[in-house]
Amino acid sequence: MESVLDLNSSNIWGLDAIELAELWNNEKKDEDTITSEDKILNVLRLAFEVTQFDSENERELAKYKTGSYVILSHLDENKKGAIAIRKKEIKRITDLSYENVKYISAKTLLELIERNFGGGWDSISLAIKDIIESAFDISTTTLPASRLHIKGGTLERKVADGYEYLEVPKGTWVEAIFAKKKDLQEKLRFIQEPEYDEDGNRRLDNDDNDDDNNDEESFYESYTPEADVKDVDEMSDEL
């Protein structure tokens, strides 16, 4: 990436605040860049907390010099104040989007699932499952706790194949959720149009398409994902 003008909703999550600051500070202050500052900040807001503040106010400045923020100068030197940015944290599975899910690890994903009230894979909504499965291979198996770690069993084979796993207690049984990052070049089963366009603007539906949109929503609400999540054959073999 050579310029902040190259930033969009797909690549912004791949940068941390320090990398973004370097790109920002090295930017050539030409007319195109200066007049595009507000547009660039809209893209930044997709992945960063962005606050414009009075840098001459000592109290305000101290608030953003704590180390958790990175401070930027305006590209337009005629603008007063400064800009503080901080990468947004992905704390819950509901924070996941088609744009940011590509930039987390399988281990982080399973930590998010574990925080989801401990309900396991079936407790996750279809919409979030689809986001997750756009970037990860997911499979599950439910076995008696005494059988899960059997030598040569599903868990051992999945780990050997590069999967991370999470164990979710289900009474005397255990659900194992396996996750492995997909090759980003792999053709995905289904990708929903992103909520934001490449300029950071929210996509708006035309009023004329309200009925069509309602039909689409009804379709996805009733949509059942492919029944390949459970390792049924493997579970049967082990039982």
TILUMVO-196216 format. One record per residue (C-alpha): residue number from 0; x, y, z; residue in one letter. Coordinates in steps of 0.2 Angstrom, whole numbers, plus 2048, in hexadecimal, padded with zeros to 3 digits. Example, Ala and Ser with C-alpha at 12.3 -4.5 7.8 and 13.67 -1.06 7.14 Angstrom:
2
<seq: 0 X: 83E Y: 7EA Z: 827 type: a>
<seq: 1 X: 844 Y: 7FB Z: 824 type: s>
This chain:
239
<seq: 0 X: 800 Y: 800 Z: 800 type: m>
<seq: 1 X: 808 Y: 810 Z: 7FA type: e>
<seq: 2 X: 7FB Y: 81E Z: 800 type: s>
<seq: 3 X: 7ED Y: 821 Z: 80C type: v>
<seq: 4 X: 7E2 Y: 823 Z: 7FC type: l>
<seq: 5 X: 7E4 Y: 810 Z: 7FA type: d>
<seq: 6 X: 7DB Y: 80C Z: 80A type: l>
<seq: 7 X: 7CA Y: 804 Z: 809 type: n>
<seq: 8 X: 7BE Y: 7F9 Z: 813 type: s>
<seq: 9 X: 7C7 Y: 7E9 Z: 80E type: s>
<seq: 10 X: 7D9 Y: 7EE Z: 812 type: n>
<seq: 11 X: 7D7 Y: 7FA Z: 821 type: i>
<seq: 12 X: 7D6 Y: 7EC Z: 82E type: w>
<seq: 13 X: 7E7 Y: 7E6 Z: 828 type: g>
<seq: 14 X: 7F0 Y: 7F5 Z: 830 type: l>
<seq: 15 X: 7F3 Y: 7F9 Z: 842 type: d>
<seq: 16 X: 7F4 Y: 80B Z: 848 type: a>
<seq: 17 X: 807 Y: 80C Z: 847 type: i>
<seq: 18 X: 807 Y: 806 Z: 835 type: e>
<seq: 19 X: 7F9 Y: 812 Z: 830 type: l>
<seq: 20 X: 802 Y: 820 Z: 839 type: a>
<seq: 21 X: 812 Y: 81D Z: 82E type: e>
<seq: 22 X: 807 Y: 81C Z: 81E type: l>
<seq: 23 X: 7FE Y: 82C Z: 823 type: w>
<seq: 24 X: 80E Y: 836 Z: 828 type: n>
<seq: 25 X: 817 Y: 831 Z: 818 type: n>
<seq: 26 X: 808 Y: 837 Z: 80D type: e>
<seq: 27 X: 80C Y: 844 Z: 800 type: k>
<seq: 28 X: 802 Y: 853 Z: 805 type: k>
<seq: 29 X: 7FB Y: 856 Z: 7F3 type: d>
<seq: 30 X: 7EA Y: 85D Z: 7EF type: e>
<seq: 31 X: 7E1 Y: 84C Z: 7EC type: d>
<seq: 32 X: 7E7 Y: 846 Z: 7FD type: t>
<seq: 33 X: 7E2 Y: 856 Z: 807 type: i>
<seq: 34 X: 7D1 Y: 857 Z: 7FF type: t>
<seq: 35 X: 7CE Y: 844 Z: 803 type: s>
<seq: 36 X: 7D2 Y: 845 Z: 815 type: e>
<seq: 37 X: 7C0 Y: 843 Z: 81B type: d>
<seq: 38 X: 7BD Y: 835 Z: 80F type: k>
<seq: 39 X: 7CD Y: 82C Z: 816 type: i>
<seq: 40 X: 7C7 Y: 82F Z: 828 type: l>
<seq: 41 X: 7B7 Y: 826 Z: 824 type: n>
<seq: 42 X: 7C0 Y: 817 Z: 81E type: v>
<seq: 43 X: 7CB Y: 817 Z: 82E type: l>
<seq: 44 X: 7BB Y: 817 Z: 839 type: r>
<seq: 45 X: 7B7 Y: 806 Z: 833 type: l>
<seq: 46 X: 7C6 Y: 7FF Z: 83C type: a>
<seq: 47 X: 7CC Y: 80D Z: 848 type: f>
<seq: 48 X: 7C5 Y: 818 Z: 855 type: e>
<seq: 49 X: 7C8 Y: 829 Z: 84D type: v>
<seq: 50 X: 7C7 Y: 839 Z: 858 type: t>
<seq: 51 X: 7CB Y: 84B Z: 852 type: q>
<seq: 52 X: 7D0 Y: 856 Z: 861 type: f>
<seq: 53 X: 7D8 Y: 866 Z: 866 type: d>
<seq: 54 X: 7EA Y: 862 Z: 867 type: s>
<seq: 55 X: 7EE Y: 873 Z: 870 type: e>
<seq: 56 X: 7E2 Y: 86E Z: 87E type: n>
<seq: 57 X: 7EE Y: 866 Z: 88B type: e>
<seq: 58 X: 7E0 Y: 85B Z: 893 type: r>
<seq: 59 X: 7DA Y: 855 Z: 882 type: e>
<seq: 60 X: 7EC Y: 851 Z: 87C type: l>
<seq: 61 X: 7F0 Y: 848 Z: 88C type: a>
<seq: 62 X: 7E1 Y: 83D Z: 889 type: k>
<seq: 63 X: 7E7 Y: 837 Z: 879 type: y>
<seq: 64 X: 7FA Y: 835 Z: 87D type: k>
<seq: 65 X: 7F7 Y: 827 Z: 889 type: t>
<seq: 66 X: 7FF Y: 81A Z: 87D type: g>
<seq: 67 X: 7EF Y: 812 Z: 877 type: s>
<seq: 68 X: 7EC Y: 81F Z: 869 type: y>
<seq: 69 X: 7F7 Y: 825 Z: 85B type: v>
<seq: 70 X: 7F6 Y: 837 Z: 857 type: i>
<seq: 71 X: 7F6 Y: 83D Z: 845 type: l>
<seq: 72 X: 7F7 Y: 84F Z: 83E type: s>
<seq: 73 X: 7EA Y: 854 Z: 831 type: h>
<seq: 74 X: 7EF Y: 852 Z: 81F type: l>
<seq: 75 X: 7E8 Y: 863 Z: 81C type: d>
<seq: 76 X: 7F4 Y: 86E Z: 825 type: e>
<seq: 77 X: 7E6 Y: 87C Z: 826 type: n>
<seq: 78 X: 7DC Y: 871 Z: 832 type: k>
<seq: 79 X: 7DE Y: 874 Z: 844 type: k>
<seq: 80 X: 7E0 Y: 866 Z: 851 type: g>
<seq: 81 X: 7E6 Y: 854 Z: 84F type: a>
<seq: 82 X: 7DF Y: 843 Z: 84C type: i>
<seq: 83 X: 7E0 Y: 834 Z: 859 type: a>
<seq: 84 X: 7DE Y: 823 Z: 853 type: i>
<seq: 85 X: 7DD Y: 812 Z: 85B type: r>
<seq: 86 X: 7D9 Y: 801 Z: 854 type: k>
<seq: 87 X: 7C8 Y: 7FA Z: 858 type: k>
<seq: 88 X: 7C8 Y: 7EA Z: 862 type: e>
<seq: 89 X: 7BE Y: 7DB Z: 85D type: i>
<seq: 90 X: 7B7 Y: 7D6 Z: 86E type: k>
<seq: 91 X: 7A8 Y: 7CC Z: 869 type: r>
<seq: 92 X: 7A3 Y: 7C1 Z: 85A type: i>
<seq: 93 X: 796 Y: 7CE Z: 856 type: t>
<seq: 94 X: 7A4 Y: 7DA Z: 852 type: d>
<seq: 95 X: 7AA Y: 7CF Z: 844 type: l>
<seq: 96 X: 7A7 Y: 7D4 Z: 832 type: s>
<seq: 97 X: 7AB Y: 7CE Z: 821 type: y>
<seq: 98 X: 7B9 Y: 7DB Z: 820 type: e>
<seq: 99 X: 7C2 Y: 7D8 Z: 831 type: n>
<seq: 100 X: 7BF Y: 7C5 Z: 833 type: v>
<seq: 101 X: 7CD Y: 7C2 Z: 827 type: k>
<seq: 102 X: 7DA Y: 7CA Z: 833 type: y>
<seq: 103 X: 7D7 Y: 7C0 Z: 842 type: i>
<seq: 104 X: 7DF Y: 7AF Z: 847 type: s>
<seq: 105 X: 7D6 Y: 79F Z: 84A type: a>
<seq: 106 X: 7DB Y: 7A0 Z: 85C type: k>
<seq: 107 X: 7D3 Y: 7B1 Z: 85D type: t>
<seq: 108 X: 7C3 Y: 7AB Z: 855 type: l>
<seq: 109 X: 7C1 Y: 79D Z: 861 type: l>
<seq: 110 X: 7C4 Y: 7A9 Z: 870 type: e>
<seq: 111 X: 7B6 Y: 7B4 Z: 869 type: l>
<seq: 112 X: 7AB Y: 7A4 Z: 868 type: i>
<seq: 113 X: 7AF Y: 79F Z: 879 type: e>
<seq: 114 X: 7A9 Y: 7B0 Z: 880 type: r>
<seq: 115 X: 799 Y: 7AE Z: 877 type: n>
<seq: 116 X: 790 Y: 7A7 Z: 887 type: f>
<seq: 117 X: 798 Y: 796 Z: 885 type: g>
<seq: 118 X: 78B Y: 790 Z: 87A type: g>
<seq: 119 X: 796 Y: 789 Z: 86C type: g>
<seq: 120 X: 794 Y: 789 Z: 859 type: w>
<seq: 121 X: 781 Y: 787 Z: 859 type: d>
<seq: 122 X: 77F Y: 797 Z: 864 type: s>
<seq: 123 X: 786 Y: 7A2 Z: 856 type: i>
<seq: 124 X: 77A Y: 7AB Z: 84A type: s>
<seq: 125 X: 779 Y: 7A5 Z: 838 type: l>
<seq: 126 X: 77F Y: 7B7 Z: 833 type: a>
<seq: 127 X: 78F Y: 7B6 Z: 83E type: i>
<seq: 128 X: 792 Y: 7A4 Z: 839 type: k>
<seq: 129 X: 792 Y: 7A9 Z: 827 type: d>
<seq: 130 X: 79F Y: 7B7 Z: 82A type: i>
<seq: 131 X: 7AA Y: 7AB Z: 834 type: i>
<seq: 132 X: 7A9 Y: 79E Z: 826 type: e>
<seq: 133 X: 7AE Y: 7AA Z: 819 type: s>
<seq: 134 X: 7C0 Y: 7AA Z: 821 type: a>
<seq: 135 X: 7C1 Y: 79A Z: 82B type: f>
<seq: 136 X: 7BE Y: 787 Z: 828 type: d>
<seq: 137 X: 7B3 Y: 782 Z: 837 type: i>
<seq: 138 X: 7AE Y: 771 Z: 83C type: s>
<seq: 139 X: 7A7 Y: 76A Z: 84D type: t>
<seq: 140 X: 7A5 Y: 759 Z: 855 type: t>
<seq: 141 X: 79C Y: 755 Z: 866 type: t>
<seq: 142 X: 7A3 Y: 746 Z: 870 type: l>
<seq: 143 X: 7A3 Y: 73F Z: 881 type: p>
<seq: 144 X: 7B1 Y: 748 Z: 88B type: a>
<seq: 145 X: 7BA Y: 738 Z: 88D type: s>
<seq: 146 X: 7BB Y: 735 Z: 87B type: r>
<seq: 147 X: 7C0 Y: 746 Z: 874 type: l>
<seq: 148 X: 7D2 Y: 744 Z: 877 type: h>
<seq: 149 X: 7D4 Y: 732 Z: 872 type: i>
<seq: 150 X: 7E4 Y: 72F Z: 869 type: k>
<seq: 151 X: 7E2 Y: 730 Z: 856 type: g>
<seq: 152 X: 7D0 Y: 737 Z: 858 type: g>
<seq: 153 X: 7C8 Y: 746 Z: 850 type: t>
<seq: 154 X: 7D1 Y: 753 Z: 85B type: l>
<seq: 155 X: 7E2 Y: 74C Z: 858 type: e>
<seq: 156 X: 7E0 Y: 74B Z: 845 type: r>
<seq: 157 X: 7D9 Y: 75D Z: 844 type: k>
<seq: 158 X: 7E7 Y: 764 Z: 84E type: v>
<seq: 159 X: 7F3 Y: 75B Z: 842 type: a>
<seq: 160 X: 7EA Y: 763 Z: 833 type: d>
<seq: 161 X: 7ED Y: 775 Z: 83A type: g>
<seq: 162 X: 7DD Y: 778 Z: 843 type: y>
<seq: 163 X: 7DB Y: 782 Z: 853 type: e>
<seq: 164 X: 7CD Y: 77B Z: 85F type: y>
<seq: 165 X: 7C2 Y: 780 Z: 86D type: l>
<seq: 166 X: 7B9 Y: 774 Z: 879 type: e>
<seq: 167 X: 7A8 Y: 779 Z: 87F type: v>
<seq: 168 X: 7A1 Y: 76E Z: 88D type: p>
<seq: 169 X: 78F Y: 767 Z: 889 type: k>
<seq: 170 X: 78B Y: 75D Z: 899 type: g>
<seq: 171 X: 796 Y: 74D Z: 899 type: t>
<seq: 172 X: 799 Y: 750 Z: 887 type: w>
<seq: 173 X: 7A5 Y: 75D Z: 87E type: v>
<seq: 174 X: 7A2 Y: 767 Z: 86E type: e>
<seq: 175 X: 7B3 Y: 76A Z: 865 type: a>
<seq: 176 X: 7B3 Y: 778 Z: 859 type: i>
<seq: 177 X: 7C1 Y: 778 Z: 84C type: f>
<seq: 178 X: 7C7 Y: 787 Z: 843 type: a>
<seq: 179 X: 7D4 Y: 78A Z: 835 type: k>
<seq: 180 X: 7D7 Y: 79A Z: 82B type: k>
<seq: 181 X: 7D2 Y: 798 Z: 819 type: k>
<seq: 182 X: 7DD Y: 79C Z: 80B type: d>
<seq: 183 X: 7D8 Y: 7AD Z: 806 type: l>
<seq: 184 X: 7D9 Y: 7A8 Z: 7F3 type: q>
<seq: 185 X: 7CC Y: 79B Z: 7F6 type: e>
<seq: 186 X: 7BB Y: 79D Z: 7EE type: k>
<seq: 187 X: 7AF Y: 7A0 Z: 7FC type: l>
<seq: 188 X: 79E Y: 798 Z: 7FD type: r>
<seq: 189 X: 794 Y: 7A9 Z: 800 type: f>
<seq: 190 X: 79A Y: 7BB Z: 803 type: i>
<seq: 191 X: 78E Y: 7C8 Z: 808 type: q>
<seq: 192 X: 790 Y: 7D9 Z: 801 type: e>
<seq: 193 X: 79A Y: 7E3 Z: 80E type: p>
<seq: 194 X: 790 Y: 7F0 Z: 818 type: e>
<seq: 195 X: 79C Y: 7FE Z: 813 type: y>
<seq: 196 X: 7A3 Y: 802 Z: 802 type: d>
<seq: 197 X: 7B6 Y: 804 Z: 7FF type: e>
<seq: 198 X: 7B4 Y: 817 Z: 804 type: d>
<seq: 199 X: 7AD Y: 813 Z: 815 type: g>
<seq: 200 X: 79C Y: 818 Z: 811 type: n>
<seq: 201 X: 78D Y: 80D Z: 816 type: r>
<seq: 202 X: 784 Y: 805 Z: 808 type: r>
<seq: 203 X: 772 Y: 80B Z: 807 type: l>
<seq: 204 X: 763 Y: 801 Z: 7FF type: d>
<seq: 205 X: 758 Y: 80A Z: 7F3 type: n>
<seq: 206 X: 746 Y: 80D Z: 7F9 type: d>
<seq: 207 X: 740 Y: 804 Z: 7E9 type: d>
<seq: 208 X: 749 Y: 7F4 Z: 7EE type: n>
<seq: 209 X: 741 Y: 7F3 Z: 800 type: d>
<seq: 210 X: 736 Y: 7E4 Z: 7FB type: d>
<seq: 211 X: 745 Y: 7DB Z: 7F3 type: d>
<seq: 212 X: 750 Y: 7DE Z: 802 type: n>
<seq: 213 X: 742 Y: 7D7 Z: 80E type: n>
<seq: 214 X: 741 Y: 7C8 Z: 803 type: d>
<seq: 215 X: 754 Y: 7C6 Z: 804 type: e>
<seq: 216 X: 754 Y: 7C8 Z: 817 type: e>
<seq: 217 X: 746 Y: 7BB Z: 818 type: s>
<seq: 218 X: 751 Y: 7AF Z: 80E type: f>
<seq: 219 X: 761 Y: 7B1 Z: 818 type: y>
<seq: 220 X: 757 Y: 7AF Z: 829 type: e>
<seq: 221 X: 750 Y: 79F Z: 823 type: s>
<seq: 222 X: 761 Y: 799 Z: 81B type: y>
<seq: 223 X: 768 Y: 789 Z: 822 type: t>
<seq: 224 X: 77B Y: 787 Z: 81F type: p>
<seq: 225 X: 782 Y: 778 Z: 818 type: e>
<seq: 226 X: 781 Y: 769 Z: 824 type: a>
<seq: 227 X: 794 Y: 766 Z: 823 type: d>
<seq: 228 X: 798 Y: 76D Z: 834 type: v>
<seq: 229 X: 797 Y: 75D Z: 83E type: k>
<seq: 230 X: 7A4 Y: 74F Z: 83B type: d>
<seq: 231 X: 796 Y: 742 Z: 83C type: v>
<seq: 232 X: 7A1 Y: 734 Z: 834 type: d>
<seq: 233 X: 7AF Y: 737 Z: 840 type: e>
<seq: 234 X: 7A4 Y: 738 Z: 84F type: m>
<seq: 235 X: 79C Y: 728 Z: 84A type: s>
<seq: 236 X: 7AD Y: 71F Z: 848 type: d>
<seq: 237 X: 7B2 Y: 725 Z: 859 type: e>
<seq: 238 X: 7A2 Y: 720 Z: 862 type: l>
